Structure formats: C-alpha cells, structure tokens
Amino acid sequence: MELYHNSMSVCSQKVRLVLREKHLRPAEHNLNLRAGDSTRAEYLKLNPNGVVPTLVDRGAVIVESTVICEYLEDAYPDPPMRPKDMVQRAAMRIWTQRVDTGLHAACGVISFAVAFRRQLLEQPAEAIEQYIASKPIPEMRENIRQTLKLGVQAPQVASAVKTYDRIIGLMADQLDHTPWLAGNEYSLADVALLPYACRLEHLAMSWMWDHRATVARWLERCRTRSNYVGIADYLDEHYLALMRESGESARPALEAVLGT
Ligand SMILES: N[C@@H](CCC(=O)N[C@@H](CS)C(=O)NCC(=O)O)C(=O)O
C-alpha cells in the first residue's frame, strides 16, 4: 500500500487518521505542494486534479479522501468506523458530505488568505503565475488569484467564515446530545471533521467555538485517541508558527464577518 500525501494537508490528515485507527502503515510519499509536486505529469496520472491524498492499494489507485476512507473501511473493516445503526450511518455520511460540499473549500480559502498566501507572495511574479497556472481546477486558480491580491478582504473569505461557523454550529447542536458526531460511536464523521477543527486551532481561530463548549470537549476526546498520531506526528513547526502569527493578526477582520 502506498500513500501520496502532505504532512499538514487536511485531507491527508483525514486519511492518516483512518490508517492509524486500522493499524495500517503504507509506504509514504510526502509531496511538497509549494514546490509543485502534486501537479507534475507523473503524479497527475494518478490524481488528475493535482491534489493529495492518493492511495494505491493492491494495484488500484483511489483518489478523493472521503472515498479513500470508505474504501479503507470496506477493505480493512477492523476496527469498524461506520456506525452499525443505519440511521447513524446516514448521519455519518451527511457529515462527510458537508466537508466535501462546502467545508473543505472554505478551509482552503481561509488558510490561503490568512497564512499560505504569505509564502507565495515571497516568490517572484513569474513563479507565482506558474504556480497558479499549474492548478488543473479553474475554481482553485480563481480563489488563489483573489485571495492572493486581497487577503482576508477577498469576498470568498467572508462566505468561507460563514460556512465554517454554520458547520461548527451544527456540530455543537449534535454534540450537545451525543459524544460523537454520528451518535454514540466514533466514526468516519469524526475523522472527517477533526482536521478542519485542528486547522482552525492552528490558525489561532478556536475563538469560533468559544461559546460552543461541547465542540471543545469533542476535540479533546478526539485528541486522546491513539489514532491522533495521524495528525500529531506530522505537524510542521515552521507552518504552525506562520499560521498562528498570521491568524492572530487576521482575527479582527475575521471576527467582523460574524459581527462578533
Ligand atoms: N476533494 C479532495 C480535495 C483534495 C485537496 O484539495 N487537497 C489539497 C490539500 S488538503 C491539495 O492537494 N491542494 C493542492 C495545493 O495546495 O497545492 C479530497 O478530499 O481528496
């Protein structure tokens, strides 16, 4: 089994949480996204969107982190990470869908506008253009262009912060009643949301759940599980410092979006 991933990428963290839960240790290819590793011709043959993660197992290439997690659950069902109860299983899939249809894009916009744009702005104009042009997904190119120019004042940022806030609100509504997002069992729903909560924490944005205590407690519960090494063992101090510092300076603008 081989995993193409990146240390701090949220989608890679999600897959590594599942791998560690199931005690699977694939050969790892840690791609440097800033150096363009994910858009090189060889890698595009595996993942035409030029993104991580990609799993190769028994000769099969699997892309899309949610699909990879479900594949791992089917192929390596022990320990189970889907609730036994059909209704809770449906609830689990609503959570993973929320990530795929809104939260992931919101996370990308916020992370780039607040922190990662600073890395790109250090590059010469030609290298910046080359980096943007190498992205196969048009929406990604447009978001990078806008947030590079306008930072947290880009229109995409306000809507991304609102998306995040709405989903954290939904998490709190659920976690007020059950310990885990899909009900009483830890599942792929918790795995799907955890990297996105950690990302906000790294960006010094945990103020978003200051008034939602059950979300903070859920996060602590997730962190005490042994599979959390799928995130913890890959944290990069340099990135963490950049995210924390830029998140602290962006806080007033981000809070203003929510009127707090
Ligand atoms: N829907 C995809 C999204 C993958 C994605 O956007 N991955 C990001 C990292 S989390 C990436 O590779 N971005 C390329 C870049 O930042 O250059 C999935 O869930 O696998």
The ligand as an SDF file (V2000), in Angstrom:
LIG
                    3D

 20 19  0  0  0  0  0  0  0  0999 V2000
  -11.7660   16.6080   -2.5970 N   0  0  0  0  0  0  0  0  0  0  0  0
  -10.3570   16.3140   -2.4880 C   0  0  0  0  0  0  0  0  0  0  0  0
   -9.6270   17.5960   -2.1340 C   0  0  0  0  0  0  0  0  0  0  0  0
   -8.1270   17.4020   -2.1070 C   0  0  0  0  0  0  0  0  0  0  0  0
   -7.3870   18.7040   -1.8510 C   0  0  0  0  0  0  0  0  0  0  0  0
   -7.8840   19.8190   -2.0970 O   0  0  0  0  0  0  0  0  0  0  0  0
   -6.1640   18.5470   -1.3550 N   0  0  0  0  0  0  0  0  0  0  0  0
   -5.3420   19.7040   -1.0660 C   0  0  0  0  0  0  0  0  0  0  0  0
   -4.6510   19.5250    0.2840 C   0  0  0  0  0  0  0  0  0  0  0  0
   -5.8170   19.2950    1.5860 S   0  0  0  0  0  0  0  0  0  0  0  0
   -4.2680   19.8410   -2.1160 C   0  0  0  0  0  0  0  0  0  0  0  0
   -3.6670   18.8750   -2.5250 O   0  0  0  0  0  0  0  0  0  0  0  0
   -4.0220   21.0730   -2.5740 N   0  0  0  0  0  0  0  0  0  0  0  0
   -3.0220   21.3380   -3.5510 C   0  0  0  0  0  0  0  0  0  0  0  0
   -2.2050   22.5370   -3.1950 C   0  0  0  0  0  0  0  0  0  0  0  0
   -2.4270   23.1460   -2.1440 O   0  0  0  0  0  0  0  0  0  0  0  0
   -1.2990   22.8460   -3.9500 O   0  0  0  0  0  0  0  0  0  0  0  0
  -10.1390   15.2360   -1.4370 C   0  0  0  0  0  0  0  0  0  0  0  0
  -10.9370   15.1700   -0.4900 O   0  0  0  0  0  0  0  0  0  0  0  0
   -9.2050   14.4240   -1.5690 O   0  0  0  0  0  0  0  0  0  0  0  0
  1  2  1  0
  2  3  1  0
  2 18  1  0
  3  4  1  0
  4  5  1  0
  5  6  2  0
  5  7  1  0
  7  8  1  0
  8  9  1  0
  8 11  1  0
  9 10  1  0
 11 12  2  0
 11 13  1  0
 13 14  1  0
 14 15  1  0
 15 16  2  0
 15 17  1  0
 18 19  2  0
 18 20  1  0
M  END
$$$$
